[in-house]
Amino acid sequence: EDFCLQLDAHAVFARGWDSKLLKQFADTNNEYAVLTTYPTNAATLLPNGEYPNTNNHWEMPHLCTAKLEGRGIVRNDQASAAANLEQPLLGKLWAAGLSFSRCHAERDVPADPHLKQIFDGEEFSRGARLWTNGYDFYTLSRPVVGVYYGNEKGGRGSWHGDGKEMAQSDERLSQLLCRGTGPTPEALHGFDLGHRRRFEDYVALTGVDPPNGVTKKTSCLVRAWT
């Protein structure tokens, strides 16, 4: 029973985080579940090792919308909120800052190492690949990890920019998300969209349509697996 966790380096775990993650995964009753969202603020961690509720009720970040920033470049918007969840909530989008699943998700839909220099665009492309391979995204019902935001995380600058690598990565995202029904380019083999679900259906779910360069509002509520 192997599980894999991806999260930001500037993270702080709640007490008993591992048992809590396993419990929430079991609550989905879904082998292809991915628990994912933007974590709460690590600065709110209490002395007892727990994260508090927010606004006098349990409130979790819930990813609902994203926007196009270029051909094949999609950026998640700031998280909305879901309150007083009794179990993880189905969602539409994947977050790099916290992702917990069976390890077959990482084996079958690995991160694309060829997307060098990419920050905006990573999450939607990976999410589209996961979803079309049959994986479902869930917002956690309770916080288990927090991250430091802004200057609190102690970052000192960024990576060295390389315009050529960025252009190549942008073209790769365009090939992935904007080619329509065209054949898979050889370069994408192993890192392409899946075949268990249609990308057109993910476009309809999220309202983000990279091939046509448009977005539209869709409901935050995902009622069932498809």
C-alpha positions in Angstrom: 0.0 0.0 0.0 2.3 2.7 -1.2 1.4 6.4 -1.1 3.3 9.4 -2.5 3.3 13.0 -1.3 4.4 16.1 -3.2 4.6 19.4 -1.4 6.6 22.6 -1.3 9.9 22.6 0.6 8.8 25.4 2.9 6.1 23.3 4.6 5.3 22.6 8.2 3.3 19.4 9.2 0.6 19.1 11.7 0.9 16.6 14.5 -0.2 13.1 13.2 -0.2 14.4 9.6 0.5 11.0 8.1 -2.4 9.2 9.8 -4.7 12.2 9.0 -3.8 12.0 5.3 -4.4 8.3 5.2 -7.8 8.7 6.9 -8.8 11.4 4.4 -7.7 9.3 1.5 -9.8 6.4 2.8 -12.8 8.7 3.2 -12.8 9.3 -0.6 -13.4 5.6 -1.2 -11.6 6.1 -4.5 -8.4 4.3 -5.5 -7.7 7.1 -8.0 -8.2 10.0 -5.6 -5.6 12.7 -5.4 -5.9 14.9 -2.3 -4.7 18.3 -3.5 -5.0 22.0 -2.7 -3.0 25.0 -1.7 -2.1 24.5 2.0 -3.1 26.7 4.8 -0.6 29.3 6.2 2.1 27.6 8.3 2.3 30.7 10.5 -1.1 29.7 12.0 0.2 26.4 13.5 -0.7 26.3 17.2 1.7 25.2 20.0 -0.1 21.9 20.3 0.9 21.0 16.7 -2.6 21.5 15.2 -3.9 24.0 12.7 -6.9 26.1 13.9 -10.2 26.5 12.3 -10.7 29.7 10.3 -13.4 32.4 10.8 -14.9 30.3 13.6 -15.5 27.3 11.4 -13.4 24.7 9.5 -12.5 26.4 6.2 -10.3 24.7 3.6 -8.7 26.3 0.4 -10.6 24.9 -2.6 -9.4 25.4 -6.1 -12.2 26.4 -8.4 -11.0 28.6 -11.3 -8.0 29.1 -13.6 -7.1 31.5 -16.4 -5.2 31.4 -19.7 -2.0 33.4 -19.8 -0.8 32.3 -23.2 -1.1 29.5 -25.7 -1.1 26.4 -23.5 -0.2 28.4 -20.4 -2.8 28.2 -17.7 -2.5 29.5 -14.1 -4.7 28.5 -11.2 -6.5 31.4 -9.6 -6.3 32.0 -5.8 -8.2 29.4 -3.9 -11.8 29.8 -2.9 -12.9 28.2 0.4 -15.1 25.2 1.4 -16.4 25.2 5.0 -17.1 22.4 7.5 -16.4 19.5 5.2 -17.2 16.1 6.6 -15.1 14.4 4.0 -12.8 15.4 1.1 -14.6 17.4 -1.6 -14.3 16.6 -5.3 -12.7 19.4 -7.3 -11.5 20.4 -10.7 -7.9 21.4 -10.4 -4.5 20.0 -9.3 -2.1 21.9 -7.0 1.6 21.4 -6.9 1.9 22.7 -3.4 0.1 19.6 -1.9 -0.6 16.4 -3.7 -1.2 13.0 -2.0 -2.2 9.8 -3.8 -1.4 6.2 -4.5 2.1 6.1 -6.0 0.7 4.6 -9.3 -0.4 8.2 -10.0 3.3 9.2 -9.9 4.4 6.2 -11.9 1.7 6.4 -14.6 1.5 10.2 -14.9 5.0 11.4 -13.9 6.0 15.1 -13.7 7.4 16.2 -17.1 11.1 16.9 -16.6 11.3 18.7 -20.0 9.2 21.7 -18.7 12.3 23.6 -17.7 11.8 27.2 -16.5 8.0 26.6 -16.2 6.2 27.9 -13.1 2.9 29.1 -14.6 1.5 26.3 -16.6 2.8 23.4 -14.6 -0.3 22.7 -12.5 -3.0 22.8 -15.2 -1.0 20.6 -17.6 -0.2 18.0 -14.9 -3.8 18.1 -13.8 -5.1 17.6 -17.3 -2.8 14.6 -17.7 -3.9 13.1 -14.3 -7.6 13.7 -15.0 -7.5 12.2 -18.5 -5.8 9.2 -17.0 -8.7 8.7 -14.6 -7.6 10.5 -11.5 -10.0 12.6 -9.4 -9.0 15.7 -7.3 -10.2 16.3 -3.8 -9.9 19.2 -1.4 -8.9 18.0 2.0 -11.5 18.2 4.8 -9.0 19.3 7.4 -5.6 20.9 7.3 -2.6 18.5 7.7 0.2 20.7 6.4 0.9 24.4 6.0 3.4 26.4 4.0 5.0 29.8 4.5 3.9 32.4 2.0 5.7 35.6 0.9 8.9 36.6 2.6 8.2 34.2 5.5 9.5 31.3 3.5 13.0 32.8 3.4 13.5 32.6 -0.4 16.5 34.3 -1.8 16.0 35.1 -5.4 14.9 32.8 -8.2 16.5 30.3 -10.5 18.7 31.4 -13.4 16.4 32.4 -16.3 17.0 30.8 -19.7 14.9 32.2 -22.6 15.6 29.3 -24.9 14.5 26.7 -22.4 11.4 28.8 -21.6 10.5 29.0 -25.3 10.9 25.2 -25.7 8.8 24.5 -22.7 6.1 26.9 -23.8 6.0 25.1 -27.2 5.7 21.8 -25.4 2.7 23.0 -23.4 1.1 24.2 -26.6 1.6 20.8 -28.2 0.1 19.1 -25.1 -3.0 21.3 -24.7 -3.6 23.1 -28.0 -3.2 20.5 -30.7 -6.8 19.4 -30.7 -7.3 15.9 -32.1 -3.9 15.8 -33.9 -1.5 12.9 -33.3 0.8 12.8 -30.4 4.2 14.4 -31.1 7.0 12.0 -30.6 8.5 14.3 -28.0 5.4 13.9 -25.7 5.5 10.2 -25.6 5.3 9.2 -21.9 4.1 12.7 -20.9 1.0 13.1 -23.0 -2.7 13.3 -22.1 -4.4 10.1 -21.1 -7.1 8.0 -22.8 -9.4 7.1 -20.0 -11.2 10.4 -20.3 -11.4 13.0 -23.1 -9.6 16.3 -22.7 -12.7 18.0 -24.2 -14.5 16.8 -21.1 -11.9 18.3 -18.8 -12.3 21.6 -20.7 -16.0 21.4 -20.1 -15.4 20.7 -16.4 -12.9 23.5 -15.8 -14.1 26.1 -18.3 -10.6 26.5 -19.5 -10.2 25.9 -23.3 -6.6 26.2 -24.4 -7.2 25.1 -28.0 -9.6 27.9 -28.6 -8.0 30.4 -26.2 -11.1 31.1 -24.1 -12.3 30.5 -20.6 -15.8 30.5 -19.1 -17.2 30.2 -15.6 -18.2 26.7 -14.5 -19.6 25.5 -11.2 -17.2 24.9 -8.3 -19.3 21.9 -7.4 -18.3 18.5 -8.8 -21.0 16.1 -7.9 -19.6 12.7 -8.9 -16.8 10.9 -10.7 -17.2 10.8 -14.4 
